[in-house]
Amino acid sequence: MPSIQTRDFGEVPYEPSAELVFPCGIPGFENQRRFVLLTPEQIAPLVLLQSKDIAALAFLAIPVPILDPAYQSGIGSEDLHLLGFEERQPRPGEEAVFLAILAPGDGAALTANLLAPVVINARTGAAVQAVRHDRRYSHRSPVPRELLEQPCL
């Protein structure tokens, strides 16, 4: 089983199916295209998008359905093509994994980016941060405090 070096969790083993490829990188990190989706028990239900090339580069994220079970996909045609879905919207949790990257909000609160979720083709591992063209969701959606009441957070 392969393993990856992380900044916060040391060396972590992972299944090869957890490897992700971002064909265009992540906005702001376009040169970083290879990541691993890690699910450390210590931070569940949060997950970690860990760069395969830079141990200090990782994004804390949360599965979108945990925040909004009725979330509606709104992926643009270019991103659909990169993901291999062509012109049809995948449904979260079935064909695709939708993750909201977390960021600090006001005070100690965290916010989730539902406007531009990371979308992963569950079958191929292709991934994009799919920026929506509408304003249905916010890039600073509040994360309910009870989701974050973990001893290590």
FENWORA-V391989 format. One record per residue. N is the residue number from 0. OMEGA is omega in whole degrees, 0 to 359 (NA if undefined). BURIAL is 1 if it has 24 or more other ideal C-beta (glycine too) atoms within 12 Angstrom, else 0. Layout:
N|OMEGA|BURIAL ; N|OMEGA|BURIAL
This chain:
0|179|0 ; 1|176|0 ; 2|182|0 ; 3|178|1 ; 4|178|0 ; 5|178|1 ; 6|189|0 ; 7|185|0 ; 8|181|1 ; 9|179|0 ; 10|185|0 ; 11|175|1 ; 12|178|0 ; 13|175|1 ; 14|178|0 ; 15|179|0 ; 16|178|0 ; 17|179|1 ; 18|181|1 ; 19|175|1 ; 20|174|1 ; 21|184|1 ; 22|180|0 ; 23|184|0 ; 24|177|0 ; 25|180|1 ; 26|184|0 ; 27|180|0 ; 28|187|0 ; 29|180|0 ; 30|179|0 ; 31|186|1 ; 32|183|1 ; 33|180|1 ; 34|174|1 ; 35|177|1 ; 36|181|1 ; 37|181|1 ; 38|180|1 ; 39|181|1 ; 40|183|0 ; 41|184|0 ; 42|181|1 ; 43|12|0 ; 44|179|1 ; 45|179|1 ; 46|182|1 ; 47|171|1 ; 48|187|1 ; 49|175|1 ; 50|176|1 ; 51|186|1 ; 52|183|0 ; 53|183|0 ; 54|182|0 ; 55|182|0 ; 56|178|1 ; 57|179|1 ; 58|174|1 ; 59|184|1 ; 60|178|1 ; 61|176|1 ; 62|183|1 ; 63|181|1 ; 64|176|1 ; 65|179|1 ; 66|184|1 ; 67|181|1 ; 68|181|0 ; 69|182|0 ; 70|180|1 ; 71|179|0 ; 72|177|1 ; 73|185|1 ; 74|177|1 ; 75|186|0 ; 76|179|0 ; 77|178|0 ; 78|176|1 ; 79|179|1 ; 80|179|0 ; 81|180|1 ; 82|181|1 ; 83|179|1 ; 84|182|1 ; 85|187|0 ; 86|181|0 ; 87|180|0 ; 88|176|1 ; 89|177|1 ; 90|179|0 ; 91|176|1 ; 92|180|0 ; 93|179|0 ; 94|186|1 ; 95|174|1 ; 96|178|1 ; 97|179|1 ; 98|175|1 ; 99|177|1 ; 100|182|1 ; 101|178|1 ; 102|177|1 ; 103|175|0 ; 104|177|0 ; 105|180|0 ; 106|182|0 ; 107|183|0 ; 108|173|0 ; 109|174|1 ; 110|181|1 ; 111|180|1 ; 112|176|1 ; 113|178|1 ; 114|182|1 ; 115|181|1 ; 116|169|1 ; 117|180|1 ; 118|183|1 ; 119|172|1 ; 120|186|1 ; 121|182|1 ; 122|187|0 ; 123|184|0 ; 124|174|1 ; 125|184|1 ; 126|174|1 ; 127|166|1 ; 128|190|1 ; 129|179|1 ; 130|180|1 ; 131|177|1 ; 132|176|0 ; 133|180|0 ; 134|181|0 ; 135|182|0 ; 136|182|1 ; 137|173|0 ; 138|179|0 ; 139|178|0 ; 140|181|1 ; 141|176|1 ; 142|180|1 ; 143|184|0 ; 144|183|0 ; 145|176|0 ; 146|186|0 ; 147|183|1 ; 148|176|0 ; 149|182|0 ; 150|185|0 ; 151|183|0 ; 152|NA|0
